[in-house]
Structures are given as structure tokens and as C-alpha cells.
Amino acid sequence: MSYIDICIMGWNLNAFMFVVNFLMAIRVISSSDRDKLQEESVVLKELKEQMEMYYPYRTQTTIITYLVPFTAFFRMSYRLIEMFFFFQKNQGSRMFDYMVYKYTTEINRAKNK
């Protein structure tokens, strides 16, 4: 297997994780009503703005993650495992609860540095 084959396999896995992430987002959006989604969107927007104060290049980092072979695959695999354990521990929670938890822990981690 050549280096280019390994890179192509890594990019394919990154693309697969992008599709998985996209399908999860569609599933979450389709399972909630519009008013609730708008309320949750306002809360998440405030948290995202607060997080961008500590991590200003977060969007560029995410784009680079998908361009480097295997990086997005491992990053998303870790997040999926983390979500699985979060939902196991917090029965009845939703994706919104996980996102609020993730944003607040990242913000608190950045504040404590």
C-alpha cells in the first residue's frame, strides 16, 4: 500500500464521518419542533460566541481536521464514544444537553488555563 493509498483511505474515512455528523444533525433537527429549536439555537449561539473568545481559530481548525487524513475520523470517533457514555450516564437527555455540556466544559477548561 502506497502513501497516496493511505491518504485516500484517510480522506474517505474523514468524508464518512462528515456524512455521519450531517445525518445526526438532520435527525436531531427533524425530531424537534421549530419553536424549541429556535430557543435552543439562541442558547447554543451564546455559548458558541463565548467559546470563540477563547478559541478564535476553531472554525479553521475544524476545516484543517477534515483535510488531514484520518484526523476527523479519530476526532469524530472519540466524540461519538463520548456521546455514547454521556447518554448512558444521563438517561433521557438529548443532543442539546450534550452540546451545552460540551461547550460549558470547554469554556471552563479555557478559563482555568
Buried (B, 14 or more C-beta within 10 A) or exposed (E): EEEEEEEEBBBEBBEEBBEBBEEBEEEBEEEBEEEEBEEBEEEBEEBEEBBEEEEEEEEEEEEEBBEEBBBBBBBBBEBBEEBEEBBEEEEEEBBBBBBBBBBEEBBEEEEEE
